Amino acid sequence: MICLLALLTAAMFIIKAMPGRDYRIPVSAIATLAALLVMICASGPLVSNGPPPWLLNPTGLIPSWDYFFIFLFTIVPGGEVLNAMLEMLEEHVLQLPHMTTVGAKGRLETFTPMDYAMVSCNTVSHFVIVSHLWAILLGPATEKRLESFTIVNGPLAFFASVLVNDLLYWCGHAWMHLRSIYPYVHKQHHRQCVPFRGYMDALNIHPFEEFLGAAILGTAFRIIAATMGMHAGTGWLTFTVWSVFNILNHFDYDSPLHVPVLFPSSPADHQMHHRVPNCNYSKLTMFWDRLFRTYLPYTEIGGKIAPTYEGPRFPSSKALPSPACVAPLMLALPLAALVVEAAYTLSMPSLTDCYSFVPSTLFISGVTVACAIHRRYHRLSKMD
């Protein structure tokens, strides 16, 4: 902790020495990290040979600082590996075209020391976030056993958690765009007007924003678990989807991949938010932006952007996700629940326990067919 404080102090003096800089972002970032250090120290004893304090180790599963640093330093290469895999999927497997971004005004081609400092700080923040989301999903609020997996705490809880998270995120994101707040926090992320790096552009945010986004997701989990119930496997899949699509939204591929939810969002929608900051506040669905009239459709760079969206607020042609994005839930949800069961019981589940997946699989199959019929109907209508 002393070394980290020394690094923060040195960073503060380096930033101070830079001429012509706006100090609001670095000062507020250092204040956020200083507050985090105080809370870490207050949450438990800092024993050299003992486990990390509660704020860093809410599950109590990290036995010592050695394991803590091992887990911490695997985040950066792990994120880069995931980023490379997603880019390979879009570039070479799906062979998706790029949106026009090269040479665009406001494209941050080269990171500054400030950008790298933010990304570095957020690797620590990300570890804390994952630990606390893990604690929520391992806690008594969620179901753990396979026999308790149902349509309600499985696929319906997945859909609901995405919608609730994006509602809360819309509110938090719009708040960060207030004139009195924006220069201190969210301005850092909008240094990149046309994201193209994926993981690095997604993680180039103020540490406070990183914690706010995680707090919103954790709150959504608690709301869904308290109202309709949530299986821990559903929560882990939702978190995985939330993380993966946060990276995909910061590539410049014209990607059809999206979360299977009402009025799904796309990377083009999020690029519009970076170019026109007062639109498209949500992350995974455009339902709330359409509801609150902050939705703006994609316009190619160089084209004339309309000040407001004049089309129908909830066009039926955009309402349902692609069947190709819904169908993977038939495998992903059972797989996540199986992993939770194996980790919880330290044994392989029996075949009879897997029968609990049948109703959910049939339900998702029905949703997939409905989405396919919906897409075919609107494709034929467009041809007419």
C-alpha positions as CSV (number, residue, x, y, z in Angstrom):
1,M,0.0,0.0,0.0
2,I,2.9,2.4,0.8
3,C,4.4,1.7,-2.7
4,L,1.0,2.4,-4.3
5,L,0.7,5.6,-2.4
6,A,4.2,6.6,-3.5
7,L,3.3,5.8,-7.1
8,L,0.2,7.9,-6.9
9,T,2.1,10.8,-5.4
10,A,4.8,10.6,-8.2
11,A,2.0,10.4,-10.8
12,M,0.4,13.5,-9.3
13,F,3.7,15.5,-9.6
14,I,4.3,14.3,-13.1
15,I,0.8,15.4,-14.2
16,K,1.3,18.7,-12.4
17,A,4.5,19.3,-14.3
18,M,2.7,19.0,-17.7
19,P,1.9,22.4,-19.1
20,G,-1.5,23.5,-20.2
21,R,-3.3,20.5,-18.7
22,D,-6.8,20.4,-17.2
23,Y,-6.2,19.0,-13.7
24,R,-9.9,18.1,-12.9
25,I,-9.7,14.5,-14.2
26,P,-6.3,13.6,-12.6
27,V,-7.1,15.2,-9.3
28,S,-10.5,13.5,-9.0
29,A,-9.0,10.2,-10.1
30,I,-6.3,10.4,-7.4
31,A,-9.0,11.4,-4.9
32,T,-11.0,8.3,-5.9
33,L,-8.0,6.0,-5.5
34,A,-7.1,7.6,-2.2
35,A,-10.6,7.0,-0.9
36,L,-10.4,3.4,-2.0
37,L,-7.1,3.0,-0.1
38,V,-8.6,4.4,3.0
39,M,-11.6,2.0,2.7
40,I,-9.3,-0.9,2.1
41,C,-7.3,-0.1,5.3
42,A,-10.6,0.4,7.3
43,S,-12.1,-2.9,6.1
44,G,-9.6,-5.2,7.8
45,P,-6.1,-5.6,9.1
46,L,-3.2,-5.3,6.7
47,V,-1.2,-8.4,7.8
48,S,1.7,-9.4,5.6
49,N,1.2,-13.1,5.9
50,G,-2.5,-13.0,6.3
51,P,-5.4,-12.7,3.9
52,P,-6.2,-9.4,2.2
53,P,-8.8,-7.2,4.0
54,W,-12.5,-7.6,3.3
55,L,-12.8,-4.9,0.6
56,L,-10.3,-6.8,-1.6
57,N,-11.4,-10.2,-0.5
58,P,-15.2,-10.1,0.2
59,T,-15.6,-13.9,-0.3
60,G,-12.7,-14.8,2.0
61,L,-11.4,-17.2,-0.6
62,I,-8.1,-15.5,-1.2
63,P,-5.8,-17.0,1.5
64,S,-2.8,-14.6,1.2
65,W,-1.4,-11.6,-0.6
66,D,0.6,-13.8,-2.9
67,Y,-2.6,-15.2,-4.4
68,F,-4.0,-11.7,-4.5
69,F,-1.2,-10.4,-6.7
70,I,-1.2,-13.4,-8.9
71,F,-4.9,-12.9,-9.6
72,L,-4.4,-9.2,-10.0
73,F,-1.6,-9.5,-12.6
74,T,-3.6,-12.0,-14.7
75,I,-6.3,-9.4,-15.4
76,V,-4.3,-7.4,-18.0
77,P,-3.0,-10.3,-20.1
78,G,-6.4,-12.0,-19.7
79,G,-8.2,-8.9,-21.0
80,E,-5.8,-8.7,-24.0
81,V,-6.2,-12.4,-24.8
82,L,-10.0,-11.9,-24.7
83,N,-9.7,-8.8,-26.9
84,A,-7.6,-10.7,-29.4
85,M,-10.1,-13.6,-29.6
86,L,-13.0,-11.2,-30.1
87,E,-11.2,-9.3,-32.8
88,M,-10.3,-12.6,-34.5
89,L,-13.9,-13.7,-34.3
90,E,-15.1,-10.5,-36.0
91,E,-12.3,-10.1,-38.5
92,H,-11.5,-13.6,-39.7
93,V,-14.5,-15.8,-38.7
94,L,-17.5,-13.5,-39.3
95,Q,-15.5,-11.4,-41.8
96,L,-17.3,-8.2,-40.7
97,P,-16.7,-4.9,-42.5
98,H,-15.3,-1.9,-40.6
99,M,-17.2,1.2,-39.9
100,T,-15.4,4.2,-41.3
101,T,-13.2,5.6,-38.6
102,V,-9.6,5.9,-40.0
103,G,-8.6,9.5,-40.1
104,A,-11.9,10.6,-38.4
105,K,-11.9,13.8,-36.4
106,G,-11.4,13.0,-32.7
107,R,-10.0,9.5,-33.2
108,L,-7.5,9.0,-30.4
109,E,-4.7,7.2,-32.3
110,T,-2.1,7.2,-29.6
111,F,-2.6,6.9,-25.8
112,T,-1.1,9.5,-23.6
113,P,0.5,8.7,-20.2
114,M,-2.8,9.8,-18.6
115,D,-4.7,7.2,-20.7
116,Y,-2.3,4.4,-19.7
117,A,-2.5,5.5,-16.0
118,M,-6.3,5.2,-16.1
119,V,-6.2,1.8,-17.7
120,S,-3.6,0.6,-15.1
121,C,-5.7,1.9,-12.2
122,N,-8.8,0.2,-13.6
123,T,-7.1,-3.2,-13.6
124,V,-7.1,-2.9,-9.8
125,S,-10.6,-1.6,-9.8
126,H,-11.7,-4.5,-12.0
127,F,-10.3,-7.0,-9.6
128,V,-12.3,-5.4,-6.7
129,I,-15.4,-5.3,-8.8
130,V,-15.2,-9.0,-9.9
131,S,-14.6,-10.0,-6.2
132,H,-17.7,-8.2,-5.0
133,L,-19.9,-9.4,-7.8
134,W,-18.7,-12.9,-7.0
135,A,-19.6,-12.4,-3.4
136,I,-23.2,-11.4,-4.4
137,L,-23.6,-14.4,-6.6
138,L,-22.1,-16.8,-4.0
139,G,-24.3,-15.3,-1.3
140,P,-27.7,-16.4,0.0
141,A,-29.6,-14.2,-2.5
142,T,-29.1,-16.6,-5.5
143,E,-29.9,-20.3,-6.1
144,K,-26.9,-22.6,-6.5
145,R,-28.3,-26.1,-7.2
146,L,-29.4,-27.5,-10.5
147,E,-32.8,-28.7,-9.3
148,S,-33.6,-25.1,-8.5
149,F,-33.0,-23.9,-12.0
150,T,-36.2,-22.7,-13.6
151,I,-37.5,-20.6,-16.5
152,V,-38.0,-17.7,-14.1
153,N,-34.6,-17.6,-12.4
154,G,-32.9,-18.7,-15.6
155,P,-33.7,-17.1,-19.0
156,L,-36.4,-14.6,-17.6
157,A,-34.0,-13.4,-14.9
158,F,-31.3,-13.0,-17.6
159,F,-33.5,-10.8,-19.8
160,A,-34.8,-8.9,-16.8
161,S,-31.3,-8.2,-15.3
162,V,-30.1,-6.8,-18.6
163,L,-33.1,-4.5,-18.8
164,V,-32.9,-3.3,-15.2
165,N,-29.1,-2.8,-15.4
166,D,-29.5,-0.7,-18.5
167,L,-32.2,1.4,-16.9
168,L,-30.0,2.1,-14.0
169,Y,-27.0,2.6,-16.3
170,W,-29.0,5.1,-18.4
171,C,-29.7,7.1,-15.3
172,G,-26.0,7.0,-14.1
173,H,-24.6,7.7,-17.5
174,A,-26.9,10.7,-18.1
175,W,-25.9,12.0,-14.7
176,M,-22.2,11.8,-15.6
177,H,-23.0,14.0,-18.7
178,L,-24.3,16.8,-16.5
179,R,-22.2,19.9,-17.1
180,S,-21.2,20.1,-13.4
181,I,-20.1,16.4,-13.4
182,Y,-18.8,15.7,-16.9
183,P,-15.3,17.5,-16.6
184,Y,-14.4,15.6,-13.5
185,V,-15.3,12.0,-14.5
186,H,-16.8,11.0,-17.8
187,K,-14.7,13.4,-20.0
188,Q,-11.8,10.9,-19.8
189,H,-13.8,8.2,-21.7
190,H,-14.9,10.7,-24.3
191,R,-11.4,11.6,-25.2
192,Q,-11.9,8.8,-27.7
193,C,-14.6,10.0,-30.2
194,V,-14.5,6.9,-32.4
195,P,-13.5,3.8,-30.4
196,F,-11.7,1.0,-32.3
197,R,-9.3,-0.7,-29.9
198,G,-11.9,-2.7,-28.0
199,Y,-10.6,-3.6,-24.5
200,M,-8.2,-0.6,-24.1
201,D,-10.8,1.9,-25.2
202,A,-13.5,0.3,-23.0
203,L,-11.2,0.4,-19.9
204,N,-10.0,4.0,-20.6
205,I,-12.4,5.5,-18.1
206,H,-12.2,7.3,-14.8
207,P,-11.9,4.9,-11.8
208,F,-15.1,6.3,-10.2
209,E,-17.0,5.5,-13.4
210,E,-15.7,1.9,-13.2
211,F,-17.0,1.5,-9.7
212,L,-20.3,3.2,-10.6
213,G,-20.9,0.8,-13.5
214,A,-20.2,-2.2,-11.3
215,A,-22.4,-0.9,-8.5
216,I,-25.2,-0.5,-11.0
217,L,-24.8,-4.1,-12.2
218,G,-24.6,-5.4,-8.6
219,T,-27.8,-3.5,-7.7
220,A,-29.6,-4.9,-10.7
221,F,-28.6,-8.4,-9.6
222,R,-29.9,-7.7,-6.1
223,I,-33.2,-6.3,-7.4
224,I,-33.8,-9.3,-9.7
225,A,-32.8,-11.8,-7.0
226,A,-35.1,-10.2,-4.5
227,T,-38.1,-9.9,-6.8
228,M,-38.2,-12.9,-9.2
229,G,-35.2,-14.9,-8.1
230,M,-31.9,-15.6,-9.8
231,H,-29.7,-18.6,-10.3
232,A,-26.0,-18.0,-9.7
233,G,-25.3,-19.4,-13.2
234,T,-27.6,-16.8,-14.7
235,G,-25.8,-14.0,-12.8
236,W,-22.4,-15.2,-14.0
237,L,-23.6,-15.4,-17.6
238,T,-25.1,-11.9,-17.4
239,F,-21.8,-10.6,-16.1
240,T,-19.9,-12.4,-18.8
241,V,-22.2,-11.0,-21.5
242,W,-21.9,-7.5,-19.9
243,S,-18.1,-7.6,-20.0
244,V,-17.8,-9.1,-23.5
245,F,-20.2,-6.7,-25.2
246,N,-18.6,-3.7,-23.4
247,I,-15.5,-4.7,-25.4
248,L,-17.4,-5.4,-28.6
249,N,-19.0,-2.0,-28.4
250,H,-15.6,-0.3,-28.5
251,F,-14.5,-2.0,-31.8
252,D,-15.1,-0.3,-35.1
253,Y,-16.7,-3.4,-36.8
254,D,-20.2,-3.1,-38.2
255,S,-21.2,-6.1,-36.1
256,P,-24.6,-7.8,-36.0
257,L,-23.7,-9.4,-32.6
258,H,-25.9,-8.2,-29.8
259,V,-27.4,-9.2,-26.5
260,P,-30.7,-11.1,-26.9
261,V,-33.0,-8.5,-25.4
262,L,-35.7,-6.0,-26.6
263,F,-34.3,-3.4,-29.0
264,P,-30.8,-4.7,-28.7
265,S,-27.9,-2.2,-29.0
266,S,-25.0,-2.5,-31.5
267,P,-21.4,-1.1,-31.7
268,A,-22.8,1.5,-34.2
269,D,-25.2,2.8,-31.5
270,H,-22.4,3.2,-29.0
271,Q,-20.1,4.9,-31.6
272,M,-22.9,7.4,-32.1
273,H,-22.7,8.1,-28.3
274,H,-19.0,8.8,-28.5
275,R,-19.6,11.2,-31.5
276,V,-22.8,12.8,-30.2
277,P,-22.5,12.5,-26.4
278,N,-26.1,13.4,-25.5
279,C,-27.6,10.2,-27.1
280,N,-27.6,6.4,-26.7
281,Y,-26.8,6.3,-23.0
282,S,-27.6,2.6,-22.5
283,K,-25.1,-0.2,-23.0
284,L,-26.9,-3.3,-24.2
285,T,-30.4,-2.2,-25.2
286,M,-31.8,0.9,-26.9
287,F,-35.2,0.4,-25.3
288,W,-34.6,3.0,-22.6
289,D,-33.1,5.5,-25.0
290,R,-36.1,5.1,-27.2
291,L,-38.4,5.5,-24.2
292,F,-36.7,8.6,-22.9
293,R,-36.2,10.1,-26.4
294,T,-32.4,10.0,-26.4
295,Y,-32.0,7.5,-29.2
296,L,-30.1,8.5,-32.3
297,P,-29.5,6.1,-35.2
298,Y,-26.1,5.5,-36.8
299,T,-24.9,7.9,-39.4
300,E,-21.6,7.3,-41.2
301,I,-18.8,9.7,-40.4
302,G,-19.0,12.6,-42.8
303,G,-22.8,12.3,-43.1
304,K,-25.2,14.8,-41.8
305,I,-26.4,13.9,-38.3
306,A,-30.0,14.8,-37.5
307,P,-30.3,16.7,-34.1
308,T,-33.1,14.4,-33.0
309,Y,-34.6,11.1,-34.1
310,E,-37.9,11.7,-35.9
311,G,-38.8,8.1,-36.7
312,P,-41.2,5.8,-34.8
313,R,-40.2,5.5,-31.1
314,F,-40.6,1.7,-31.0
315,P,-40.5,0.3,-34.5
316,S,-41.7,-3.3,-34.5
317,S,-39.0,-4.3,-37.0
318,K,-36.3,-3.5,-34.4
319,A,-38.1,-4.9,-31.3
320,L,-36.8,-8.4,-31.2
321,P,-33.2,-9.7,-31.3
322,S,-31.7,-11.9,-34.0
323,P,-32.5,-15.6,-33.5
324,A,-28.8,-16.4,-34.0
325,C,-28.1,-14.3,-30.8
326,V,-30.9,-15.9,-28.8
327,A,-30.2,-19.6,-29.6
328,P,-26.8,-19.7,-27.8
329,L,-28.6,-19.2,-24.5
330,M,-29.9,-22.8,-24.8
331,L,-26.3,-23.9,-24.3
332,A,-24.8,-21.0,-22.3
333,L,-27.3,-21.0,-19.4
334,P,-27.2,-24.7,-18.7
335,L,-23.4,-24.6,-19.0
336,A,-23.1,-21.8,-16.5
337,A,-25.5,-23.5,-14.1
338,L,-23.5,-26.8,-14.4
339,V,-20.2,-24.9,-13.5
340,V,-21.9,-23.4,-10.5
341,E,-23.2,-26.8,-9.4
342,A,-19.8,-28.5,-9.8
343,A,-18.0,-25.7,-7.9
344,Y,-20.7,-25.6,-5.1
345,T,-20.8,-29.4,-4.5
346,L,-17.3,-30.3,-5.7
347,S,-18.8,-33.2,-7.7
348,M,-20.3,-33.8,-11.1
349,P,-24.1,-33.5,-11.3
350,S,-26.2,-36.5,-12.1
351,L,-28.2,-36.8,-15.3
352,T,-31.5,-36.5,-13.4
353,D,-30.5,-33.1,-12.1
354,C,-30.0,-31.9,-15.7
355,Y,-33.7,-32.5,-16.4
356,S,-34.3,-29.1,-14.8
357,F,-32.9,-27.5,-18.0
358,V,-35.7,-29.0,-20.2
359,P,-38.4,-26.3,-19.5
360,S,-35.9,-23.5,-20.0
361,T,-34.5,-25.0,-23.2
362,L,-38.0,-25.4,-24.6
363,F,-38.7,-21.8,-23.6
364,I,-35.6,-20.4,-25.3
365,S,-36.3,-22.5,-28.4
366,G,-39.8,-20.9,-28.6
367,V,-38.3,-17.4,-28.2
368,T,-35.8,-18.3,-31.0
369,V,-38.5,-19.4,-33.3
370,A,-40.6,-16.3,-32.5
371,C,-37.6,-14.1,-33.3
372,A,-37.0,-16.0,-36.6
373,I,-40.6,-15.5,-37.6
374,H,-40.4,-11.9,-36.7
375,R,-37.3,-11.3,-38.7
376,R,-38.6,-13.2,-41.8
377,Y,-41.9,-11.2,-41.6
378,H,-40.2,-7.9,-41.6
379,R,-37.8,-8.9,-44.3
380,L,-40.7,-9.9,-46.6
381,S,-42.6,-6.7,-45.7
382,K,-39.5,-4.6,-46.6
383,M,-39.3,-6.4,-50.0
384,D,-43.0,-5.7,-50.7
